[in-house]
Amino acid sequence: MLRYLYADELHRFPALAEGMFRDRADQFKTRLGWDVAVDVNGEERDQYDTMNPLYVIWEEQDGSHGGSMRVMPTTGPVMVNEVFGHLNSGLPICSPLIWEVTRFCLSRTASPHTAGAIMLSGGEMMEGFGLSHIAGVFDARMIRIYRLIGSSPIVLGSQGKGRDQISVGLWPYSPDDCDRVAKRAGIPRDLSRLWFKTAFGNVAQHRFALSA
């Protein structure tokens, strides 16, 4: 199932949180060789994890972490502006209707539909919170994955070539894309909406807005 948890709620699911940060270290440090910090517990965190972001986590049937991503509003500090702003010619992406997703991570043992389930959560957040777009930075290998899942971004800018290319893009809200992603992930929209409503209620309110 999909869980939507703010950082200050992770203590309710300690094993799930530990698995997420450990799998982030495994993916970004071990497998991809990124220059990220891994602590003595084998967990990968950065300064944005201290800002009480929202995490979307796919929880496997045994309660373990299958995959996840981190979500933050672009009206505050975000990687797309502070770290990767050059990809968009220095033009900041800043709107209450645009949120950033980062640290899209999959466990080595993730079930086949995990990536699609996490992508589906982006559509649920756009629909539930009235967002217009999701912003994100991605490398070349993800383009094919997005296409297979059924939701490809509008590319705003890129750097590098071939496998080393990284890009910044926007995913616009599209009901058709949501339905397509849900179908390919094998998750009924009613169930996906139920997971979202369980986290935020029928009249969705996100804490980013409440603290703004």
C-alpha positions as a LaTeX table, in Angstrom:
\begin{tabular}{lrrr}
\hline
Residue & $x$ (\AA) & $y$ (\AA) & $z$ (\AA) \\
\hline
Met1 & 0.00 & 0.00 & 0.00 \\
Leu2 & 0.96 & 3.66 & $-0.35$ \\
Arg3 & 1.65 & 5.60 & 2.82 \\
Tyr4 & 1.89 & 9.39 & 2.93 \\
Leu5 & 4.00 & 10.41 & 5.94 \\
Tyr6 & 5.62 & 13.68 & 6.98 \\
Ala7 & 9.09 & 13.40 & 8.49 \\
Asp8 & 7.77 & 13.98 & 11.99 \\
Glu9 & 5.43 & 11.00 & 11.54 \\
Leu10 & 8.11 & 8.48 & 10.55 \\
His11 & 8.62 & 7.46 & 14.19 \\
Arg12 & 5.27 & 5.64 & 13.95 \\
Phe13 & 6.80 & 3.28 & 11.37 \\
Pro14 & 10.46 & 2.88 & 12.42 \\
Ala15 & 11.23 & $-0.23$ & 10.36 \\
Leu16 & 9.67 & 1.30 & 7.25 \\
Ala17 & 11.63 & 4.55 & 7.71 \\
Glu18 & 14.90 & 2.73 & 8.32 \\
Gly19 & 14.35 & 0.66 & 5.20 \\
Met20 & 13.71 & 3.79 & 3.15 \\
Phe21 & 16.90 & 5.57 & 4.20 \\
Arg22 & 18.98 & 2.40 & 3.86 \\
Asp23 & 17.58 & 1.69 & 0.40 \\
Arg24 & 18.34 & 5.30 & $-0.57$ \\
Ala25 & 21.97 & 4.72 & 0.43 \\
Asp26 & 22.05 & 1.47 & $-1.53$ \\
Gln27 & 20.56 & 3.02 & $-4.66$ \\
Phe28 & 22.23 & 6.40 & $-4.80$ \\
Lys29 & 25.62 & 5.64 & $-3.20$ \\
Thr30 & 26.26 & 1.96 & $-3.94$ \\
Arg31 & 24.51 & 1.37 & $-7.25$ \\
Leu32 & 24.65 & 4.83 & $-8.89$ \\
Gly33 & 27.82 & 6.14 & $-7.27$ \\
Trp34 & 26.39 & 9.54 & $-6.39$ \\
Asp35 & 28.24 & 11.84 & $-4.02$ \\
Val36 & 25.78 & 11.51 & $-1.14$ \\
Ala37 & 26.37 & 11.23 & 2.60 \\
Val38 & 25.72 & 7.91 & 4.30 \\
Asp39 & 25.77 & 7.80 & 8.11 \\
Val40 & 27.11 & 5.13 & 10.47 \\
Asn41 & 23.76 & 3.35 & 10.32 \\
Gly42 & 24.01 & 2.99 & 6.55 \\
Glu43 & 21.27 & 5.55 & 5.93 \\
Glu44 & 21.32 & 8.34 & 3.31 \\
Arg45 & 19.95 & 11.73 & 4.35 \\
Asp46 & 20.53 & 15.33 & 3.35 \\
Gln47 & 19.55 & 18.80 & 4.55 \\
Tyr48 & 16.12 & 18.59 & 2.94 \\
Asp49 & 15.21 & 15.67 & 5.18 \\
Thr50 & 15.45 & 18.06 & 8.15 \\
Met51 & 12.70 & 20.33 & 6.71 \\
Asn52 & 9.80 & 18.00 & 7.54 \\
Pro53 & 9.11 & 16.93 & 3.95 \\
Leu54 & 6.31 & 14.61 & 2.93 \\
Tyr55 & 7.38 & 11.07 & 2.03 \\
Val56 & 5.35 & 8.76 & $-0.17$ \\
Ile57 & 6.30 & 5.17 & 0.65 \\
Trp58 & 5.22 & 1.93 & $-0.94$ \\
Glu59 & 4.90 & $-0.59$ & 1.87 \\
Glu60 & 5.22 & $-4.22$ & 0.83 \\
Gln61 & 2.92 & $-6.89$ & 2.24 \\
Asp62 & 5.52 & $-7.84$ & 4.85 \\
Gly63 & 5.76 & $-4.22$ & 6.04 \\
Ser64 & 9.10 & $-3.53$ & 4.37 \\
His65 & 10.07 & $-0.56$ & 2.21 \\
Gly66 & 9.52 & $-1.22$ & $-1.47$ \\
Gly67 & 10.08 & 2.28 & $-2.82$ \\
Ser68 & 9.55 & 5.93 & $-2.01$ \\
Met69 & 9.99 & 9.56 & $-2.95$ \\
Arg70 & 10.27 & 12.85 & $-1.08$ \\
Val71 & 7.89 & 15.74 & $-1.73$ \\
Met72 & 8.30 & 19.46 & $-0.97$ \\
Pro73 & 6.61 & 22.68 & $-2.17$ \\
Thr74 & 8.63 & 24.82 & $-4.57$ \\
Thr75 & 7.72 & 27.93 & $-2.55$ \\
Gly76 & 10.48 & 26.91 & $-0.12$ \\
Pro77 & 14.01 & 25.49 & $-0.44$ \\
Val78 & 14.08 & 22.72 & $-3.06$ \\
Met79 & 16.79 & 20.92 & $-4.98$ \\
Val80 & 15.37 & 21.83 & $-8.38$ \\
Asn81 & 16.28 & 25.47 & $-7.66$ \\
Glu82 & 19.18 & 25.31 & $-5.21$ \\
Val83 & 21.16 & 22.40 & $-6.67$ \\
Phe84 & 19.94 & 21.99 & $-10.25$ \\
Gly85 & 18.85 & 25.53 & $-11.11$ \\
His86 & 21.35 & 25.63 & $-13.98$ \\
Leu87 & 19.32 & 22.99 & $-15.81$ \\
Asn88 & 16.54 & 25.54 & $-16.20$ \\
Ser89 & 18.86 & 28.40 & $-17.18$ \\
Gly90 & 18.76 & 29.75 & $-13.64$ \\
Leu91 & 15.01 & 30.38 & $-13.79$ \\
Pro92 & 13.48 & 29.28 & $-10.48$ \\
Ile93 & 10.45 & 27.02 & $-10.37$ \\
Cys94 & 8.36 & 28.60 & $-7.63$ \\
Ser95 & 4.60 & 28.21 & $-7.30$ \\
Pro96 & 2.19 & 26.96 & $-4.61$ \\
Leu97 & 0.71 & 24.81 & $-7.37$ \\
Ile98 & 4.01 & 23.06 & $-8.17$ \\
Trp99 & 5.67 & 20.59 & $-5.81$ \\
Glu100 & 9.05 & 18.96 & $-6.20$ \\
Val101 & 9.72 & 15.23 & $-5.98$ \\
Thr102 & 13.21 & 13.94 & $-5.19$ \\
Arg103 & 14.93 & 10.77 & $-4.01$ \\
Phe104 & 12.75 & 8.47 & $-6.12$ \\
Cys105 & 14.04 & 5.17 & $-4.79$ \\
Leu106 & 13.30 & 1.50 & $-5.34$ \\
Ser107 & 14.41 & $-1.36$ & $-3.12$ \\
Arg108 & 16.38 & $-4.16$ & $-4.76$ \\
Thr109 & 13.49 & $-6.45$ & $-3.85$ \\
Ala110 & 10.67 & $-4.10$ & $-4.89$ \\
Ser111 & 7.62 & $-5.74$ & $-6.40$ \\
Pro112 & 7.11 & $-5.09$ & $-10.15$ \\
His113 & 4.35 & $-2.49$ & $-9.74$ \\
Thr114 & 6.18 & $-0.37$ & $-7.14$ \\
Ala115 & 7.49 & 2.32 & $-9.50$ \\
Gly116 & 4.06 & 2.77 & $-11.04$ \\
Ala117 & 2.42 & 2.95 & $-7.62$ \\
Ile118 & 4.76 & 5.74 & $-6.53$ \\
Met119 & 4.17 & 7.62 & $-9.77$ \\
Leu120 & 0.43 & 7.22 & $-9.23$ \\
Ser121 & 0.79 & 8.99 & $-5.87$ \\
Gly122 & 1.96 & 12.08 & $-7.75$ \\
Gly123 & $-1.33$ & 12.15 & $-9.62$ \\
Glu124 & $-3.29$ & 11.65 & $-6.41$ \\
Met125 & $-1.49$ & 14.58 & $-4.79$ \\
Met126 & $-2.08$ & 16.83 & $-7.80$ \\
Glu127 & $-5.75$ & 15.88 & $-7.86$ \\
Gly128 & $-6.27$ & 15.93 & $-4.10$ \\
Phe129 & $-4.38$ & 19.16 & $-3.37$ \\
Gly130 & $-5.27$ & 21.01 & $-6.57$ \\
Leu131 & $-1.72$ & 21.15 & $-7.92$ \\
Ser132 & $-0.96$ & 21.92 & $-11.54$ \\
His133 & 2.43 & 20.21 & $-11.85$ \\
Ile134 & 5.05 & 18.04 & $-10.20$ \\
Ala135 & 8.68 & 19.07 & $-10.80$ \\
Gly136 & 11.68 & 16.79 & $-10.74$ \\
Val137 & 15.21 & 16.13 & $-11.92$ \\
Phe138 & 15.94 & 12.79 & $-13.56$ \\
Asp139 & 18.69 & 10.99 & $-15.44$ \\
Ala140 & 18.56 & 9.38 & $-18.86$ \\
Arg141 & 17.70 & 5.89 & $-17.59$ \\
Met142 & 14.41 & 7.15 & $-16.12$ \\
Ile143 & 12.96 & 8.40 & $-19.42$ \\
Arg144 & 12.18 & 4.87 & $-20.61$ \\
Ile145 & 10.77 & 3.96 & $-17.18$ \\
Tyr146 & 8.43 & 6.96 & $-17.19$ \\
Arg147 & 7.25 & 6.05 & $-20.67$ \\
Leu148 & 6.53 & 2.46 & $-19.63$ \\
Ile149 & 4.68 & 3.64 & $-16.52$ \\
Gly150 & 2.55 & 5.93 & $-18.67$ \\
Ser151 & 3.49 & 9.43 & $-17.50$ \\
Ser152 & 6.31 & 11.36 & $-19.14$ \\
Pro153 & 7.48 & 14.86 & $-18.13$ \\
Ile154 & 7.80 & 18.03 & $-20.16$ \\
Val155 & 11.58 & 18.54 & $-20.30$ \\
Leu156 & 12.63 & 22.10 & $-19.44$ \\
Gly157 & 16.37 & 21.67 & $-19.79$ \\
Ser158 & 19.17 & 19.10 & $-19.86$ \\
Gln159 & 22.89 & 18.74 & $-19.36$ \\
Gly160 & 25.23 & 16.02 & $-20.59$ \\
Lys161 & 24.82 & 13.33 & $-23.19$ \\
Gly162 & 23.85 & 9.71 & $-23.36$ \\
Arg163 & 23.66 & 7.87 & $-20.05$ \\
Asp164 & 25.20 & 10.88 & $-18.26$ \\
Gln165 & 22.41 & 13.26 & $-19.26$ \\
Ile166 & 20.33 & 14.80 & $-16.48$ \\
Ser167 & 17.20 & 16.84 & $-17.05$ \\
Val168 & 14.65 & 18.92 & $-15.21$ \\
Gly169 & 11.00 & 18.51 & $-16.10$ \\
Leu170 & 7.40 & 19.09 & $-15.16$ \\
Trp171 & 4.60 & 16.55 & $-14.98$ \\
Pro172 & 1.29 & 18.34 & $-15.64$ \\
Tyr173 & $-1.87$ & 17.12 & $-13.98$ \\
Ser174 & $-3.83$ & 14.84 & $-16.29$ \\
Pro175 & $-6.75$ & 12.60 & $-15.26$ \\
Asp176 & $-6.03$ & 10.39 & $-18.25$ \\
Asp177 & $-2.42$ & 9.96 & $-17.14$ \\
Cys178 & $-3.59$ & 9.04 & $-13.64$ \\
Asp179 & $-5.90$ & 6.37 & $-14.98$ \\
Arg180 & $-3.24$ & 5.06 & $-17.35$ \\
Val181 & $-0.60$ & 4.83 & $-14.60$ \\
Ala182 & $-3.08$ & 3.12 & $-12.27$ \\
Lys183 & $-3.97$ & 0.55 & $-14.91$ \\
Arg184 & $-0.34$ & $-0.25$ & $-15.70$ \\
Ala185 & 0.48 & $-0.48$ & $-11.99$ \\
Gly186 & $-2.46$ & $-2.83$ & $-11.46$ \\
Ile187 & $-3.96$ & $-0.60$ & $-8.75$ \\
Pro188 & $-7.66$ & 0.38 & $-8.90$ \\
Arg189 & $-8.12$ & 4.16 & $-8.70$ \\
Asp190 & $-10.68$ & 3.70 & $-5.93$ \\
Leu191 & $-8.04$ & 1.96 & $-3.81$ \\
Ser192 & $-5.41$ & 4.58 & $-4.62$ \\
Arg193 & $-7.82$ & 7.37 & $-3.65$ \\
Leu194 & $-8.65$ & 5.51 & $-0.43$ \\
Trp195 & $-4.97$ & 5.45 & 0.58 \\
Phe196 & $-4.77$ & 9.19 & $-0.06$ \\
Lys197 & $-7.96$ & 9.95 & 1.86 \\
Thr198 & $-6.80$ & 7.78 & 4.75 \\
Ala199 & $-3.76$ & 10.05 & 5.08 \\
Phe200 & $-5.40$ & 13.44 & 4.45 \\
Gly201 & $-9.16$ & 13.09 & 4.80 \\
Asn202 & $-11.99$ & 13.63 & 2.32 \\
Val203 & $-11.27$ & 17.37 & 2.20 \\
Ala204 & $-7.54$ & 17.16 & 1.68 \\
Gln205 & $-5.35$ & 19.62 & 3.55 \\
His206 & $-1.60$ & 19.48 & 3.39 \\
Arg207 & 0.53 & 20.79 & 6.21 \\
Phe208 & 2.72 & 22.79 & 3.84 \\
Ala209 & $-0.21$ & 25.16 & 3.29 \\
Leu210 & $-1.03$ & 25.27 & 6.98 \\
Ser211 & 2.51 & 26.36 & 7.86 \\
Ala212 & 2.90 & 28.85 & 5.01 \\
\hline
\end{tabular}
